[in-house]
Amino acid sequence: MFASPRDRLLLGLVALTVVAGLLDAISAGIWDLATVLALIAALIAAVVLGQRTDRRGVTVRPDLAAWLHRHAAATGEPVDRVVDRAVAAYLTGLTGAADRDGDRR
């Protein structure tokens, strides 16, 4: 999963809202609500920690995105892998033979 800047902002706002509600529930002594909000905070933390930070998002035209999804469904491989291969092939076409880091040999 790749989080766009908009997704990160929304996730941050949700986390801030949950933490504020959690603090309020604790101060009011509403322990069942505090438990639910703590669970939601833990789930948000799991999503944030589970995001792949070593990858960048790629924006493509809608027709290319549709092809990527069709090709991935037809071959059974993840869309990310199809994008990786397509970009690597494009890079090779632009620069000639390239190693895994994109450096020309």
All heavy atoms as an XYZ file, in Angstrom:
776
protein
N       0.838     -1.154      0.000
C       0.000      0.000      0.000
C       0.892      1.228      0.000
O       1.836      1.315      0.774
C      -0.862     -0.016      1.246
C      -1.659      1.223      1.434
S      -2.831      1.048      2.746
C      -2.076      2.058      3.960
N       0.532      2.180     -0.869
C       1.271      3.417     -0.919
C       0.345      4.530     -0.499
O      -0.736      4.700     -1.057
C       1.779      3.706     -2.329
C       2.604      2.599     -2.881
C       2.188      1.902     -3.989
C       3.774      2.243     -2.269
C       2.947      0.890     -4.492
C       4.537      1.214     -2.771
C       4.124      0.541     -3.886
N       0.789      5.300      0.477
C      -0.038      6.400      0.951
C       0.319      7.675      0.197
O       1.475      8.073      0.170
C       0.150      6.596      2.449
N      -0.673      8.294     -0.388
C      -0.460      9.575     -1.036
C      -0.403     10.644      0.050
O      -0.801     10.411      1.186
C      -1.602      9.857     -2.013
O      -2.796     10.092     -1.293
N       0.075     11.832     -0.278
C       0.089     12.900      0.728
C      -1.310     13.184      1.298
O      -1.457     13.437      2.492
C       0.628     14.106     -0.040
C       1.462     13.511     -1.122
C       0.771     12.234     -1.500
N      -2.332     13.091      0.452
C      -3.695     13.301      0.934
C      -4.094     12.213      1.918
O      -4.690     12.496      2.966
C      -4.670     13.322     -0.239
C      -6.103     13.633      0.183
C      -7.036     13.366     -0.934
N      -7.021     11.917     -1.139
C      -7.978     11.238     -1.709
N      -9.014     11.843     -2.181
N      -7.902      9.941     -1.847
N      -3.742     10.965      1.621
C      -4.064      9.866      2.523
C      -3.343     10.016      3.854
O      -3.905      9.749      4.911
C      -3.702      8.522      1.894
C      -4.570      8.182      0.701
O      -5.662      8.787      0.562
O      -4.160      7.323     -0.097
N      -2.079     10.433      3.803
C      -1.327     10.641      5.040
C      -1.946     11.751      5.873
O      -2.043     11.644      7.098
C       0.133     10.947      4.735
C       0.912      9.727      4.286
C       2.403      9.993      4.258
N       2.767     11.039      3.301
C       3.211     10.814      2.078
N       3.376      9.583      1.666
N       3.520     11.805      1.286
N      -2.384     12.819      5.216
C      -3.023     13.920      5.934
C      -4.318     13.455      6.597
O      -4.560     13.730      7.782
C      -3.311     15.086      4.981
C      -4.094     16.256      5.586
C      -3.268     16.960      6.648
C      -4.524     17.224      4.499
N      -5.147     12.736      5.858
C      -6.397     12.238      6.418
C      -6.157     11.269      7.563
O      -6.833     11.317      8.589
C      -7.241     11.579      5.333
C      -7.829     12.518      4.280
C      -8.525     11.718      3.187
C      -8.779     13.504      4.907
N      -5.183     10.400      7.417
C      -4.851      9.457      8.478
C      -4.350     10.193      9.712
O      -4.699      9.835     10.845
C      -3.799      8.464      7.971
C      -3.584      7.202      8.781
C      -4.894      6.431      8.935
C      -2.543      6.330      8.118
N      -3.562     11.223      9.513
C      -3.092     12.041     10.636
C      -4.231     12.745     11.348
O      -4.268     12.809     12.582
N      -5.183     13.273     10.571
C      -6.331     13.941     11.185
C      -7.212     12.960     11.950
O      -7.711     13.278     13.041
C      -7.151     14.671     10.114
C      -6.477     15.891      9.495
C      -7.318     16.438      8.339
C      -6.238     16.962     10.532
N      -7.386     11.770     11.420
C      -8.157     10.744     12.121
C      -7.440     10.363     13.412
O      -8.062     10.244     14.474
C      -8.384      9.509     11.216
C      -8.938      8.345     12.015
C      -9.320      9.856     10.076
N      -6.129     10.183     13.342
C      -5.360      9.827     14.539
C      -5.461     10.926     15.590
O      -5.641     10.639     16.783
C      -3.902      9.563     14.172
N      -5.362     12.172     15.173
C      -5.472     13.292     16.104
C      -6.840     13.327     16.771
O      -6.956     13.525     17.986
C      -5.207     14.610     15.362
C      -5.218     15.874     16.196
C      -4.081     15.833     17.210
C      -5.087     17.089     15.295
N      -7.880     13.086     15.990
C      -9.239     13.058     16.522
C      -9.416     11.908     17.514
O     -10.016     12.081     18.584
C     -10.266     12.920     15.377
O     -10.064     13.993     14.456
C     -11.683     12.958     15.889
N      -8.881     10.747     17.180
C      -8.992      9.586     18.068
C      -8.247      9.840     19.372
O      -8.749      9.529     20.459
C      -8.489      8.312     17.361
C      -8.307      7.169     18.341
C      -9.455      7.911     16.263
N      -7.054     10.412     19.287
C      -6.282     10.688     20.509
C      -7.010     11.709     21.377
O      -7.074     11.549     22.609
C      -4.853     11.153     20.151
C      -4.130     11.703     21.367
C      -4.066     10.002     19.542
N      -7.568     12.742     20.758
C      -8.320     13.735     21.536
C      -9.523     13.085     22.218
O      -9.799     13.330     23.399
C      -8.770     14.883     20.624
N     -10.248     12.247     21.491
C     -11.382     11.543     22.080
C     -10.950     10.591     23.178
O     -11.622     10.455     24.212
N      -9.820      9.921     22.990
C      -9.302      9.002     23.991
C      -8.950      9.742     25.280
O      -9.314      9.294     26.382
C      -8.068      8.271     23.443
C      -7.362      7.288     24.371
C      -8.316      6.183     24.821
C      -6.145      6.708     23.694
N      -8.264     10.866     25.145
C      -7.923     11.650     26.330
C      -9.176     12.152     27.051
O      -9.245     12.136     28.287
C      -7.012     12.818     25.952
C      -5.624     12.441     25.445
C      -4.856     13.672     24.986
C      -4.848     11.681     26.515
N     -10.159     12.580     26.292
C     -11.406     13.056     26.887
C     -12.144     11.911     27.588
O     -12.668     12.085     28.694
C     -12.296     13.689     25.811
C     -13.516     14.358     26.403
O     -13.360     15.119     27.385
O     -14.624     14.118     25.886
N     -12.180     10.744     26.953
C     -12.857      9.593     27.559
C     -12.154      9.157     28.843
O     -12.814      8.814     29.836
C     -12.916      8.436     26.570
N     -10.829      9.203     28.850
C     -10.088      8.832     30.060
C     -10.348      9.837     31.174
O     -10.592      9.461     32.328
C      -8.579      8.711     29.755
C      -8.331      7.486     28.883
C      -7.760      8.637     31.043
C      -6.908      7.389     28.354
N     -10.317     11.127     30.832
C     -10.545     12.148     31.868
C     -11.968     12.095     32.412
O     -12.198     12.428     33.576
C     -10.236     13.544     31.319
O     -11.178     13.911     30.336
N     -12.927     11.664     31.593
C     -14.323     11.567     32.043
C     -14.608     10.217     32.699
O     -15.683     10.017     33.256
C     -15.271     11.782     30.862
N     -13.653      9.290     32.631
C     -13.852      7.985     33.240
C     -14.791      7.078     32.470
O     -15.381      6.164     33.033
N     -14.916      7.297     31.171
C     -15.772      6.453     30.330
C     -14.870      5.376     29.732
O     -14.324      5.511     28.633
C     -16.474      7.281     29.230
C     -17.227      8.448     29.847
C     -17.418      6.398     28.419
C     -17.775      9.428     28.840
N     -14.692      4.294     30.453
C     -13.678      3.304     30.131
C     -14.020      2.459     28.916
O     -13.108      2.039     28.193
C     -13.381      2.443     31.349
C     -12.917      3.301     32.474
C     -13.568      3.549     33.642
C     -11.715      4.079     32.520
N     -12.856      4.434     34.417
C     -11.706      4.772     33.744
C     -10.656      4.277     31.649
C     -10.682      5.626     34.117
C      -9.627      5.128     32.023
C      -9.635      5.794     33.240
N     -15.291      2.213     28.670
C     -15.610      1.426     27.473
C     -15.304      2.218     26.201
O     -14.770      1.689     25.232
C     -17.055      0.922     27.502
C     -18.075      2.033     27.686
O     -17.682      3.149     28.080
O     -19.276      1.785     27.437
N     -15.618      3.512     26.206
C     -15.285      4.371     25.067
C     -13.772      4.508     24.926
O     -13.232      4.468     23.810
C     -15.932      5.746     25.208
C     -15.634      6.758     24.097
C     -16.100      6.227     22.745
C     -16.280      8.096     24.416
N     -13.082      4.636     26.058
C     -11.621      4.742     26.023
C     -11.011      3.482     25.425
O     -10.040      3.552     24.660
C     -11.083      4.987     27.429
N     -11.580      2.322     25.746
C     -11.078      1.065     25.203
C     -11.262      1.009     23.694
O     -10.354      0.615     22.957
C     -11.790     -0.126     25.873
O     -11.594     -0.052     27.283
C     -11.278     -1.448     25.346
N     -12.429      1.404     23.227
C     -12.702      1.398     21.783
C     -11.771      2.369     21.065
O     -11.191      2.038     20.018
C     -14.184      1.741     21.505
C     -14.419      1.990     20.026
C     -15.092      0.641     22.012
N     -11.591      3.557     21.621
C     -10.710      4.541     20.986
C      -9.248      4.089     21.029
O      -8.494      4.337     20.078
C     -10.884      5.908     21.645
C     -12.233      6.581     21.366
C     -12.384      7.845     22.200
C     -12.390      6.892     19.894
N      -8.838      3.415     22.091
C      -7.477      2.889     22.158
C      -7.277      1.808     21.091
O      -6.208      1.728     20.464
C      -7.192      2.331     23.546
N      -8.299      0.984     20.876
C      -8.220     -0.035     19.820
C      -8.110      0.618     18.442
O      -7.293      0.186     17.607
C      -9.444     -0.953     19.884
C      -9.527     -2.043     18.820
C      -8.340     -2.983     18.922
C     -10.819     -2.812     18.949
N      -8.887      1.653     18.212
C      -8.812      2.369     16.927
C      -7.423      2.990     16.759
O      -6.829      2.928     15.672
C      -9.923      3.437     16.824
C     -11.290      2.762     16.747
C      -9.697      4.345     15.619
C     -12.454      3.723     16.877
N      -6.878      3.572     17.831
C      -5.531      4.159     17.766
C      -4.495      3.084     17.445
O      -3.566      3.322     16.657
C      -5.197      4.853     19.080
N      -4.649      1.899     18.021
C      -3.717      0.806     17.736
C      -3.821      0.375     16.277
O      -2.803      0.083     15.631
C      -3.993     -0.370     18.668
N      -5.031      0.326     15.732
C      -5.208     -0.035     14.327
C      -4.585      1.007     13.398
O      -3.957      0.657     12.393
C      -6.690     -0.225     14.004
C      -7.360     -1.430     14.659
C      -8.862     -1.397     14.410
C      -6.751     -2.721     14.162
N      -4.744      2.276     13.737
C      -4.127      3.342     12.943
C      -2.610      3.204     12.993
O      -1.923      3.325     11.967
C      -4.581      4.734     13.432
C      -6.056      4.951     13.108
C      -3.729      5.835     12.816
C      -6.650      6.198     13.727
N      -2.065      2.926     14.185
C      -0.615      2.743     14.308
C      -0.148      1.556     13.471
O       0.912      1.620     12.828
C      -0.240      2.540     15.772
N      -0.930      0.484     13.429
C      -0.566     -0.683     12.619
C      -0.544     -0.330     11.139
O       0.340     -0.774     10.397
C      -1.536     -1.830     12.883
N      -1.498      0.476     10.699
C      -1.535      0.892      9.289
C      -0.323      1.753      8.968
O       0.348      1.553      7.953
C      -2.848      1.646      8.974
C      -2.771      2.345      7.632
C      -4.028      0.709      9.018
N      -0.029      2.707      9.853
C       1.103      3.605      9.615
C       2.413      2.823      9.592
O       3.252      3.022      8.710
C       1.146      4.722     10.680
C       2.454      5.488     10.629
C      -0.030      5.666     10.500
N       2.600      1.922     10.536
C       3.842      1.153     10.594
C       3.938      0.134      9.466
O       5.033     -0.257      9.080
C       3.958      0.450     11.945
C       4.128      1.379     13.138
C       4.106      0.584     14.435
C       5.404      2.188     13.014
N       2.793     -0.291      8.936
C       2.793     -1.278      7.867
C       3.000     -0.696      6.492
O       3.181     -1.433      5.520
N       2.983      0.620      6.365
C       3.169      1.232      5.063
C       4.608      1.084      4.617
O       5.537      1.195      5.394
C       2.802      2.708      5.094
C       1.332      2.941      5.247
C       1.003      4.423      5.273
O       1.862      5.253      5.503
N      -0.242      4.734      5.043
N       4.768      0.826      3.333
C       6.111      0.690      2.779
C       6.674      2.080      2.528
O       6.133      2.842      1.732
C       6.070     -0.094      1.480
C       5.589     -1.503      1.685
C       5.978     -2.336      0.529
N       4.883     -2.403     -0.429
C       4.934     -3.142     -1.522
N       5.988     -3.822     -1.801
N       3.912     -3.182     -2.338
N       7.740      2.389      3.212
C       8.331      3.716      3.053
C       9.446      3.731      2.017
O       9.940      4.783      1.674
C       8.890      4.213      4.392
O       9.859      3.274      4.869
C       7.788      4.374      5.416
N       9.857      2.568      1.535
C      10.947      2.517      0.577
C      10.473      2.672     -0.863
O      11.265      2.596     -1.783
C      11.720      1.211      0.724
C      10.842     -0.011      0.490
O       9.634      0.079      0.722
O      11.387     -1.060      0.099
N       9.184      2.891     -1.050
C       8.638      3.001     -2.397
C       7.969      4.356     -2.570
O       7.515      4.963     -1.631
C       7.629      1.886     -2.647
C       8.268      0.500     -2.562
C       7.283     -0.592     -2.865
N       6.735     -0.500     -4.198
C       7.259     -1.096     -5.270
N       8.346     -1.798     -5.149
N       6.693     -0.985     -6.432
N       7.894      4.782     -3.796
C       7.231      6.041     -4.133
C       6.018      5.736     -4.998
O       6.020      4.775     -5.765
C       8.167      6.970     -4.899
C       9.449      7.291     -4.173
C       9.152      8.200     -2.984
N      10.366      8.548     -2.285
C      10.731      8.017     -1.138
N       9.998      7.096     -0.581
N      11.820      8.396     -0.539
N       5.015      6.564     -4.885
C       3.827      6.397     -5.708
C       4.072      6.869     -7.131
O       4.875      7.761     -7.375
N       3.406      6.247     -8.060
C       3.501      6.631     -9.471
C       2.098      6.970     -9.944
O       1.163      6.205     -9.739
C       4.070      5.465    -10.323
C       4.059      5.815    -11.794
C       5.461      5.098     -9.866
N       1.952      8.135    -10.552
C       0.671      8.532    -11.106
C       0.703      8.293    -12.605
O       1.631      8.745    -13.285
C       0.397     10.020    -10.825
O       0.477     10.229     -9.416
C      -0.970     10.428    -11.326
N      -0.278      7.551    -13.099
C      -0.349      7.266    -14.529
C      -1.730      7.672    -15.049
O      -2.670      7.851    -14.276
C      -0.085      5.772    -14.837
C       1.339      5.391    -14.449
C      -1.068      4.887    -14.129
N      -1.807      7.786    -16.353
C      -3.091      8.122    -16.973
C      -4.107      7.028    -16.667
O      -3.744      5.869    -16.457
C      -2.923      8.228    -18.495
C      -2.031      9.329    -18.942
C      -2.011      9.446    -20.465
N      -2.199      8.201    -21.179
C      -1.419      7.759    -22.162
N      -0.378      8.454    -22.543
N      -1.676      6.620    -22.762
N      -5.388      7.380    -16.687
C      -6.427      6.386    -16.386
C      -6.410      5.178    -17.311
O      -6.627      4.054    -16.863
C      -7.731      7.177    -16.533
C      -7.355      8.594    -16.268
C      -5.952      8.737    -16.800
N      -6.117      5.389    -18.599
C      -6.092      4.242    -19.518
C      -4.926      3.304    -19.204
O      -5.064      2.082    -19.273
C      -6.044      4.705    -20.984
C      -4.810      5.531    -21.302
O      -4.405      6.363    -20.458
O      -4.240      5.356    -22.401
N      -3.780      3.873    -18.797
C      -2.645      3.033    -18.420
C      -2.907      2.299    -17.106
O      -2.536      1.137    -16.952
C      -1.376      3.875    -18.310
C      -0.895      4.511    -19.613
C       0.312      5.405    -19.346
C      -0.568      3.464    -20.644
N      -3.562      2.980    -16.174
C      -3.906      2.326    -14.906
C      -4.861      1.164    -15.148
O      -4.715      0.097    -14.539
C      -4.523      3.342    -13.945
N      -5.815      1.347    -16.044
C      -6.745      0.258    -16.366
C      -5.989     -0.912    -16.981
O      -6.249     -2.073    -16.642
C      -7.830      0.764    -17.323
N      -5.029     -0.617    -17.879
C      -4.225     -1.698    -18.459
C      -3.421     -2.423    -17.390
O      -3.335     -3.647    -17.393
C      -3.278     -1.158    -19.536
C      -2.410     -2.244    -20.083
C      -2.715     -3.106    -21.091
C      -1.113     -2.630    -19.616
N      -1.678     -3.996    -21.279
C      -0.684     -3.724    -20.385
C      -0.278     -2.154    -18.619
C       0.540     -4.345    -20.200
C       0.949     -2.765    -18.416
C       1.347     -3.856    -19.206
N      -2.815     -1.653    -16.471
C      -2.031     -2.271    -15.393
C      -2.882     -3.254    -14.595
O      -2.454     -4.376    -14.310
C      -1.469     -1.204    -14.457
C      -0.298     -0.380    -14.972
C      -0.044      0.801    -14.059
C       0.944     -1.246    -15.093
N      -4.093     -2.835    -14.241
C      -4.974     -3.702    -13.449
C      -5.431     -4.920    -14.263
O      -5.484     -6.032    -13.729
C      -6.169     -2.913    -12.913
C      -5.775     -1.968    -11.816
N      -5.523     -2.381    -10.538
C      -5.571     -0.630    -11.824
C      -5.186     -1.349     -9.797
N      -5.212     -0.267    -10.555
N      -5.745     -4.716    -15.555
C      -6.130     -5.856    -16.394
C      -4.979     -6.838    -16.546
O      -5.151     -8.050    -16.428
C      -6.578     -5.376    -17.779
C      -7.982     -4.823    -17.839
C      -8.468     -4.672    -19.282
N      -7.509     -4.055    -20.181
C      -7.401     -2.745    -20.421
N      -8.225     -1.905    -19.833
N      -6.511     -2.282    -21.265
N      -3.782     -6.310    -16.788
C      -2.610     -7.168    -16.977
C      -2.287     -7.928    -15.688
O      -1.984     -9.120    -15.722
C      -1.407     -6.337    -17.418
C      -0.206     -7.154    -17.747
N      -0.101     -7.872    -18.916
C       0.930     -7.392    -17.050
C       1.054     -8.499    -18.933
N       1.703     -8.229    -17.803
N      -2.361     -7.237    -14.558
C      -2.088     -7.890    -13.273
C      -3.109     -8.986    -13.004
O      -2.755    -10.071    -12.534
C      -2.097     -6.858    -12.147
N      -4.366     -8.724    -13.315
C      -5.401     -9.746    -13.111
C      -5.192    -10.937    -14.039
O      -5.373    -12.092    -13.638
C      -6.781     -9.137    -13.334
N      -4.779    -10.667    -15.264
C      -4.583    -11.754    -16.231
C      -3.372    -12.611    -15.896
O      -3.382    -13.822    -16.110
C      -4.434    -11.173    -17.641
N      -2.326    -11.990    -15.357
C      -1.098    -12.732    -15.068
C      -1.026    -13.224    -13.629
O      -0.183    -14.058    -13.311
C       0.143    -11.868    -15.343
O       0.113    -10.715    -14.492
C       0.215    -11.459    -16.802
N      -1.874    -12.675    -12.766
C      -1.876    -13.090    -11.370
C      -0.763    -12.476    -10.544
O      -0.517    -12.905     -9.421
N      -0.090    -11.488    -11.080
C       0.968    -10.844    -10.303
C       0.462     -9.514     -9.756
O      -0.473     -8.933    -10.277
C       2.230    -10.652    -11.139
C       2.088     -9.756    -12.330
C       3.367     -9.695    -13.154
O       4.462     -9.713    -12.570
O       3.262     -9.627    -14.372
N       1.076     -9.027     -8.674
C       0.631     -7.757     -8.090
C       0.848     -6.588     -9.045
O       1.784     -6.595     -9.849
C       1.518     -7.601     -6.849
C       2.120     -8.929     -6.597
C       2.141     -9.652     -7.907
N      -0.006     -5.586     -8.931
C       0.101     -4.401     -9.778
C       1.462     -3.734     -9.576
O       2.079     -3.264    -10.535
C      -1.049     -3.409     -9.485
C      -0.859     -2.110    -10.236
C      -2.386     -4.031     -9.836
N       1.946     -3.711     -8.327
C       3.241     -3.090     -8.052
C       4.354     -3.721     -8.877
O       5.232     -3.027     -9.389
C       3.599     -3.214     -6.572
C       2.702     -2.391     -5.679
O       1.981     -1.517     -6.205
O       2.729     -2.613     -4.456
N       4.317     -5.031     -9.019
C       5.360     -5.722     -9.790
C       5.241     -5.382    -11.267
O       6.246     -5.212    -11.957
C       5.275     -7.224     -9.575
C       6.477     -7.938    -10.183
C       6.528     -9.403     -9.859
N       6.519     -9.619     -8.435
C       6.003    -10.688     -7.837
N       5.442    -11.635     -8.555
N       6.038    -10.817     -6.531
N       4.014     -5.281    -11.777
C       3.815     -4.908    -13.185
C       4.360     -3.503    -13.421
O       5.055     -3.252    -14.416
C       2.323     -4.992    -13.582
C       2.109     -4.505    -15.004
C       1.799     -6.405    -13.412
N       4.082     -2.583    -12.489
C       4.589     -1.213    -12.619
C       6.111     -1.216    -12.577
O       6.765     -0.536    -13.383
C       4.002     -0.306    -11.514
C       4.691      1.049    -11.499
C       2.509     -0.139    -11.696
N       6.689     -1.975    -11.645
C       8.155     -2.039    -11.553
C       8.775     -2.505    -12.871
O       9.741     -1.923    -13.356
C       8.587     -2.994    -10.432
C       8.356     -2.431     -9.047
O       8.144     -1.216     -8.925
O       8.379     -3.228     -8.086
N       8.209     -3.571    -13.434
C       8.757     -4.094    -14.679
C       8.577     -3.112    -15.826
O       9.468     -2.939    -16.667
C       8.119     -5.442    -15.026
C       8.614     -6.560    -14.121
C       8.212     -7.960    -14.567
N       6.775     -8.148    -14.746
C       6.169     -8.250    -15.922
N       6.841     -8.192    -17.031
N       4.872     -8.434    -15.983
N       7.417     -2.449    -15.877
C       7.154     -1.496    -16.963
C       8.104     -0.303    -16.880
O       8.667      0.133    -17.892
C       5.699     -1.029    -16.909
N       8.311      0.214    -15.684
C       9.215      1.359    -15.526
C      10.652      0.938    -15.811
O      11.407      1.674    -16.453
C       9.073      1.983    -14.115
C      10.148      3.022    -13.863
C       7.684      2.595    -13.952
N      11.046     -0.248    -15.351
C      12.404     -0.738    -15.631
C      12.621     -0.916    -17.128
O      13.684     -0.562    -17.654
C      12.645     -2.052    -14.899
N      11.631     -1.452    -17.835
C      11.753     -1.622    -19.293
C      11.840     -0.271    -19.978
O      12.620     -0.081    -20.919
C      10.566     -2.423    -19.820
N      11.060      0.690    -19.510
C      11.105      2.038    -20.087
C      12.473      2.671    -19.848
O      13.062      3.265    -20.751
C      10.006      2.898    -19.477
C       9.937      4.288    -20.047
C       9.421      4.511    -21.317
C      10.388      5.376    -19.323
C       9.359      5.782    -21.851
C      10.331      6.655    -19.837
C       9.819      6.855    -21.107
O       9.760      8.105    -21.623
N      13.015      2.508    -18.644
C      14.326      3.051    -18.320
C      15.407      2.421    -19.197
O      16.284      3.117    -19.716
C      14.652      2.815    -16.846
C      16.028      3.265    -16.370
C      16.158      4.773    -16.487
C      16.256      2.820    -14.940
N      15.316      1.124    -19.368
C      16.282      0.439    -20.225
C      16.195      0.964    -21.650
O      17.213      1.168    -22.311
C      16.051     -1.083    -20.194
O      16.196     -1.533    -18.854
C      17.037     -1.812    -21.080
N      14.989      1.221    -22.128
C      14.815      1.771    -23.465
C      15.373      3.169    -23.600
O      15.860      3.557    -24.663
N      15.325      3.935    -22.528
C      15.847      5.302    -22.575
C      17.362      5.363    -22.458
O      18.020      6.150    -23.130
C      15.257      6.136    -21.428
C      13.807      6.558    -21.536
C      13.394      7.302    -20.278
C      13.602      7.449    -22.751
N      17.905      4.540    -21.565
C      19.321      4.687    -21.222
C      20.191      3.536    -21.680
O      21.396      3.576    -21.474
C      19.483      4.825    -19.698
O      19.013      3.631    -19.063
C      18.728      6.027    -19.170
N      19.637      2.512    -22.228
C      20.411      1.319    -22.545
C      20.385      0.380    -21.352
O      19.564      0.511    -20.453
N      21.289     -0.565    -21.310
C      21.311     -1.536    -20.219
C      21.547     -0.839    -18.891
O      22.432     -0.011    -18.756
C      22.393     -2.584    -20.466
N      20.746     -1.178    -17.900
C      20.874     -0.578    -16.567
C      20.855     -1.686    -15.535
O      20.201     -2.707    -15.727
C      19.736      0.393    -16.305
N      21.584     -1.465    -14.445
C      21.529     -2.459    -13.380
C      20.321     -2.182    -12.496
O      19.523     -1.303    -12.790
C      22.839     -2.456    -12.574
C      23.086     -1.153    -11.825
O      22.197     -0.284    -11.807
O      24.168     -1.025    -11.255
N      20.183     -2.916    -11.391
C      18.990     -2.805    -10.540
C      18.834     -1.417     -9.941
O      17.750     -0.985     -9.630
C      19.032     -3.837     -9.421
C      18.855     -5.219     -9.917
C      18.657     -6.157     -8.769
N      17.434     -6.890     -9.086
C      16.427     -7.032     -8.284
N      16.442     -6.540     -7.092
N      15.356     -7.699     -8.661
N      19.929     -0.692     -9.722
C      19.859      0.634     -9.110
C      19.605      1.732    -10.137
O      19.519      2.898     -9.781
C      21.126      0.936     -8.336
C      21.331      0.006     -7.167
O      20.328     -0.416     -6.565
O      22.486     -0.272     -6.861
N      19.547      1.365    -11.400
C      19.308      2.349    -12.440
C      20.575      3.022    -12.933
O      20.518      3.923    -13.736
N      21.746      2.581    -12.444
C      22.999      3.141    -12.894
C      23.412      2.506    -14.208
O      23.319      1.298    -14.358
C      24.102      2.929    -11.849
C      23.789      3.629    -10.544
O      23.141      4.694    -10.580
O      24.207      3.117     -9.508
N      23.876      3.291    -15.122
C      24.273      2.760    -16.427
C      25.598      2.023    -16.307
O      26.506      2.456    -15.621
C      24.422      3.928    -17.409
C      24.510      3.463    -18.798
C      24.384      4.602    -19.730
N      24.401      4.057    -21.074
C      24.206      4.777    -22.119
N      23.972      6.036    -21.999
N      24.227      4.234    -23.301
N      25.697      0.907    -16.961
C      26.943      0.128    -16.942
C      27.764      0.431    -18.156
O      27.348      0.680    -19.207
C      26.620     -1.357    -16.914
C      26.080     -1.747    -15.595
C      25.957     -3.229    -15.537
N      25.475     -3.563    -14.208
C      25.281     -4.780    -13.803
N      25.493     -5.787    -14.574
N      24.854     -5.003    -12.605
